[in-house]
Amino acid sequence: MAFSRRAFFKGAIGSAGAATLPVVTGCASSYSPFLHGIASGDPLSDRVILWTRITPLNDKGDIKQGSDRPGIIGYQWLVATDPTLNDIVLTGSGETDLDKDYTVKIDALGLLPGTTYYYRFEALNWASDTGRTKTLPVGGVSHIRLAMTSCTNYTYGYFNVYAAIANRQDLDAVLHLGDYIYEYGGSYSSDKIDRVHSPDREIISLSDYRLRHAQYKTDQDLQRVHQQFPFITIWDDHETSNDSWSEGAQNHDANTEGGWLDRRAAGIQAYFEWMPIREHGQDAYGDNLIYRDFRFGDLLDLIMLDTRLAGRTKQPEIGNLGEILDVDQHLLGEKQESWLFNALDASVENNTQWRMLGQQVMMAQFSAGAIGFNMDQWDGYPLARQRLHNYLIDNEIDNMVVLTGDIHSSWASDITPTPFVASTYDKDTGDGAIAVEFVTPAVSSPGIENYQLAWAASQSVQAGSPHIKYVEYYHRGYVLLDVTPERIQGEWYHMRTITRRSDWQFFARGYKTMNGKAGLVRVDAPSKEKPKNETAAFAPNLSSFERMRLKLK
């Protein structure tokens, strides 16, 4: 259904009960309190999280700062089945304040499964943009399409990946596998674009993390992709600090930056305030957990893990076999590992066709039969990896696809049992593999910046690792996951540039794994989009360079 500005204003007027409304055009930040957009996330079959942030205004419409901010702001929200917001199915109201950094999260309940909905917020006499979201299906499902990406550094490039994903119409959800923000100051940035982090130093406190999230949420392409699709997210290290584990981080100095647990708690609190994620429990430190699962009918179980903060012990030193093979080394922690095994058992008992593990760090062994060089990945925790692999084998759990971010590059690998035994794996047929792994490139964070060096490095990796089918270190991009009962196809889309705004992308590579047989097979062409009658067309009421805002009487 085509979506015109005229129809939007008509729908907005109807829901507001006003006869006429003035239209305000121009820069959103000059007028609207919804400076950070809207978002939805964590969809289930009967509910979805709706998110926004309301920037306090004074009587003249200027942003209030510091102690002048009002204590409490009231708001309203609605959910409808049509983009003009005429067929309203849910409404509600609430209040937000400084304790929540003026963010709003609604768990909109009582929705129908597999259904597209549209939503909007109203506050301070203003209406937000209209957003689109979708609940998860139930029962028999024949086709799911997801996009996944990670590693979004505001100062290293424009978020063209988000623009490219937002242009798609037939996605069921977007997966973000961590590093949604970066904690650095100016030390990890590019001189090719004029974007500086705010605050312009490394972030440590709760107010710092809030400001950084707020800055990222002003990006126009980030706002647009959130407006289009529900997100399912996990954090990685940079939402707190580089190479973090449960009780510390490489990029944290307790002598100058305070206690790690305080910093960790601040990062997690800001994350839950600023992301459309459902709160569902706390860990031993009193912080919110993020490992959880999502069921797409009988076709797919998506299990999201936390390989970063929930139970990870400190990374071992490279080459220190005593540490690497220590039985007390954990990547998931005992509690999460037990939860994962139960989730896998439930998936098999429910006769779900496919299982996906959405997680942060690369699982495939970097080099066949050798100790890897990156101890922050599963290579640094081989006994934890072996426990998982043994569980898959012993319980005959098949149709496993691992989804990974973190390393700013594109990888496609067969997952072989730990430890790797060359005689039990056939690189041509995939026999001996127990799962496959798709690694997404970054939105903007750098891989190897020199193209020739990037190509040479990829050739070197594949020469020594027969289970790694594809490596590309240079381009930023994302992975499209096309899921049917017969196969899961992963497609890498790369961006032409991130140093100027552009949604110019190209199909770089594709691999599929077939039902009942682990092992990747290369494909030469992208998958087909969903039929038009299975998608809900949506032309949102903002473009890359223009924002429309509606001021209510």
SEKOLTI-18063 format. One record per residue (C-alpha): residue in one letter; x, y, z. Coordinates in steps of 0.02 Angstrom, whole numbers, plus 50000, padded with zeros to 5 digits. Example, Ala and Ser with C-alpha at 12.3 -4.5 7.8 and 13.67 -1.06 7.14 Angstrom:
<nukols>
a506154977550390/s506844994750357/
</nukols>
This chain:
<nukols>
m500005000050000/a500735016649949/f501045028550093/s500895047050055/r501245062050165/r499455067450136/a498815050850204/f499985052050353/f499345069150401/k497555063350379/g497865048450493/a498785058750621/i497395071650625/g496095058150648/s496995050250793/a497305066950875/g495505072450857/a496005089350785/a495185097950637/t496735106050565/l498575104450606/p500055115250559/v501435106250463/v503215109850514/t504605105750392/g506475107250403/c507775100950525/a506995089750657/s508215095050791/s507535112950782/y505805107750834/s505365090250887/p505725081851054/f505905065350959/l507675069450906/h508285051550923/g506955043150819/i505895028050860/a506275009550862/s505534992550894/g506334976350948/d506274959251030/p504714953850934/l503744938750995/s502174931150922/d501034942251027/r502084957351076/v503504968851031/i504534982251119/l504225000151059/w505555013251099/t505855031751089/r506705045751183/i505855062251226/t507045076951233/p506385089751359/l505885106651284/n505545123551360/d504095134751313/k505035141851163/g505375124751090/d507225124851134/i508065109951215/k508215112251401/q509895108551479/g510485103651652/s509435107951803/d508095116551698/r507435100051634/p505685095651692/g505555081351815/i504235071151725/i503625070451545/g501985062151496/y501745053351331/q500495043151231/w500755029151108/l499715019550984/v499825004150873/a498835001850713/t498714989350571/d498915002450434/p500245015650401/t498965029650404/l498575024650585/n496695023750558/d496435005850616/i497095007850794/v497214991750896/l498184997551049/t498425013951142/g499245018751304/s500075032251403/g501475034151528/e502815045251602/t504695046151589/d506015055951682/l507865058651707/d508045042051798/k507705033851628/d508635047451532/y506915051951462/t506875035751362/v505245026151338/k505015007451317/i503314999551292/d502994980851285/a501484981451168/l500484965751213/g499024956651135/l499584957550953/l499264944550819/p500674933150760/g501584936050596/t500764953050575/t501454969850521/y500994984450633/y501305003250634/y501585013850788/r501855031750847/f502215041651004/e501555058651057/a502295070251190/l502495088751226/n501205092651091/w502195083550958/a502005067450861/s503455056050820/d503735048350651/t502735032850612/g503665016450633/r503384999150561/t503634982950657/k503154964650643/t502744950550763/l503464932950747/p502464919650657/v501774903550732/g501414886550658/g501974882050484/v503194894750411/s503974893150238/h505084908550221/i506024920250337/r507224934150286/l508384942650410/a509824955050394/m511274954850514/t512704966750546/s513824973350685/c515214985450733/t514565003050707/n515885016350738/y515165033950718/t516865041850687/y517505029250559/g516205030950422/y514415034450376/f513115021350416/n512775017050234/v512474998950282/y510945004550380/a510335014350228/a510514998950118/i509584987750240/a508215000650261/n507895000450074/r507344982250083/q505494979150107/d505364960650149/l506414958150305/d505624950250458/a506924957650576/v508684964850586/l510004956850696/h511364967750771/l512744956850843/g513624969650951/d514714985250955/y513194996150922/i514225010450996/y516085012751033/e516785018751198/y518365026651129/g518745045151119/g519705050850964/s521005037050958/y520005025250848/s519295035950709/s519555040650527/d520185057050455/k519145054050298/i517505059950374/d517085074350490/r516255065250635/v516895066650814/h516285056850963/s515265065351098/p515895066951229/d517575069051143/r518475057151261/e518325039151317/i516675036051403/i516655029151580/s515145035351679/l513275032751656/s513065050351588/d514485046951465/y513685031151398/r512005039751385/l512765054051284/r513635041951167/h512045032051134/a511125048451107/q512405053850977/y512285037650879/k510385038650882/t510455055450791/d511155047250635/q509855048250497/d510185031050423/l510175022650593/q508515030950631/r507775025350464/v508235006950481/h507545006550658/q505955014650594/q505745001050463/f506084984650555/p506114976850728/f507894974050793/i508544959250892/t510174964650973/i511584958851084/w513044968851150/d514884965151122/d516354973451210/h516274991551151/e514584994651234/t515654994151390/s517524993151349/n518694984351228/d519024965651256/s517944965151411/w517524949851514/s516364948251663/e517574956051788/g518714967151686/a519254973551516/q520844976551418/n520374994751396/h520004998351579/d521225005051707/a520525004051882/n521845016251945/t521205030451834/e519465024851779/g518695018351939/g517975001251977/w517594989951829/l515934983751898/d515325001751913/r515825005251734/r515074989051673/a513424992851762/a513395010251685/g513635003451509/i512294990251533/q511055002551607/a511275014651463/y511115000351339/f509444994751410/e508825012651418/w509285016651238/m508955000251148/p507284991851104/i507674976451208/r506584967451334/e507184965751514/h507024947751574/g508194944651720/q509824949351804/d511514941151826/a512534938551984/y513094956751979/g511314963451972/d511484968451789/n510224964251652/l510494948551550/i510394947951361/y510414929351318/r508674924451259/d507814915551115/f506544918850978/r505464906450884/f504944909350703/g503584896150696/d504164878650653/l505524885250536/l506834893450647/d507394895250827/l508544910150852/i509584908851011/m510504924651060/l512034922251171/d513144933251277/t514954927951249/r515554944351326/l514934948651501/a513774935351571/g515064922351618/r516674925051522/t518314923251615/k519844933551569/q520614929951399/p522154918751411/e523854924251349/i524304918851172/g525264902551176/n524984899451361/l524264881851350/g524054880951537/e522824895251532/i522034890551366/l521654872751425/d521164877451602/v519524868851647/d518994884651739/q519054895051579/h517284899451522/l516584909551377/l514744907851419/g514834903451603/e514044888051679/k512314895651699/q512174901851520/e512944885851450/s511624875451539/w510264887151476/l510934885351297/f510924866351304/n509124866751368/a508624878751229/l509404867151098/d508484852151173/a506844861751169/s507114866550988/v507354848350938/e505864842651042/n504784855750957/n505324849050787/t505964865950733/q506854864550566/w508344876150595/r509334882750742/m510354898950739/l511574904950872/g511734923850868/q513324928350961/q514824939650962/v516494931250926/m517074919050792/m516794900750834/a517694892350689/q519484887250725/f520574900250645/s521884887950589/a521624869350570/g522534859550704/a523394874750779/i523144886750922/g522324902650858/f523074919850877/n521524928950940/m521184923551118/d519624934451126/q518734922251008/w518174904351043/d519974899450998/g520454906151170/y519174894851254/p519354878051164/l518644867651307/a517054878151309/r516924875951121/q517234857251137/r515834855551265/l514624863751145/h515214853450997/n515114837351097/y513354841751151/l512824844150970/i513604827550919/d513034817251069/n511244823551056/e511174823050865/i510724841450852/d510844846350670/n510404861050556/m511474873050658/v512024890050593/v513154901250697/l512994920150669/t514454931150718/g515044949250717/d516544957250803/i517974955850678/h517514968850544/s517644956450401/s516674943450302/w516884924750337/a515984908750288/s516574892850375/d516124875050410/i516144871550596/t517124855750632/p517244846650799/t518524853050924/p519924848450912/f520064848750722/v520514831850647/a520924832950462/s520494814850426/t518684816950482/y518284832150374/d518114833450185/k518244851450126/d517434847549958/t515874839050024/g515774846250200/d515704828850274/g516264829750455/a515574847150486/i514324848950628/a513734866750590/v514144881950483/e514594899850527/f514194916350442/v515204931350500/t514574948550454/p515694963150407/a515564979450502/v514424994250472/s515925006050479/s517334999250588/p518894995250488/g519594978550434/i521184979350330/e521164996350246/n522364992150104/y521474981749973/q523014972249914/l523514967850091/a521734962650131/w521704950949981/a523394943350024/a522854940450204/s521264931650150/q522224920050034/s523434915750173/v522024911350294/q521124900050172/a522724891150121/g522974884950299/s521154882450346/p520164871050229/h518564873150330/i518564892150299/k517704894550131/y517724913450118/v518664927850197/e518584946150145/y519434959250254/y519174975350159/h517344979950134/r515994984950257/g514274977650236/y513004965350304/v512344947650281/l510614943450218/l509944926950288/d508634918650180/v507824903950270/t506714890550194/p506364872650249/e507604866450119/r509104877550158/i509804893150239/q510704904750119/g511904918150181/e512254932650062/w513624945450090/y513224962950028/h514644975450027/m514604994350018/r515555004149885/t516015017650010/i515755023550188/t516675040350171/r515175048650089/r513335045050108/s512785031849984/d511695016249986/w512645008649838/q512914990349878/f513364974649782/f513144955949805/a514874949849853/r514664931349893/g513364918449943/y513364901450027/k511994889450077/t511854874950197/m510584861450158/n509314853350273/g510074838150358/k511844840950297/a513074853050374/g514334860750256/l514294876150146/v513934876249960/r514314891749858/v512894900349764/d513154912549622/a511594923249635/p510544931449771/s508954923449835/k507264929449777/e506334942349878/k504714937649961/p503184939149849/k502354956149856/n500804948849938/e501874943050085/t502664959950120/a501984976250186/a502604990950083/f503075005950187/a503715022750130/p504155031250295/n503795049550323/l505615054750319/s507015053750193/s508895054350209/f508935073250197/e507215079150251/r506205076550410/m504365079750428/r503705083550600/l501915085850654/k501485097850794/l499855093750881/k498695106650953/
</nukols>
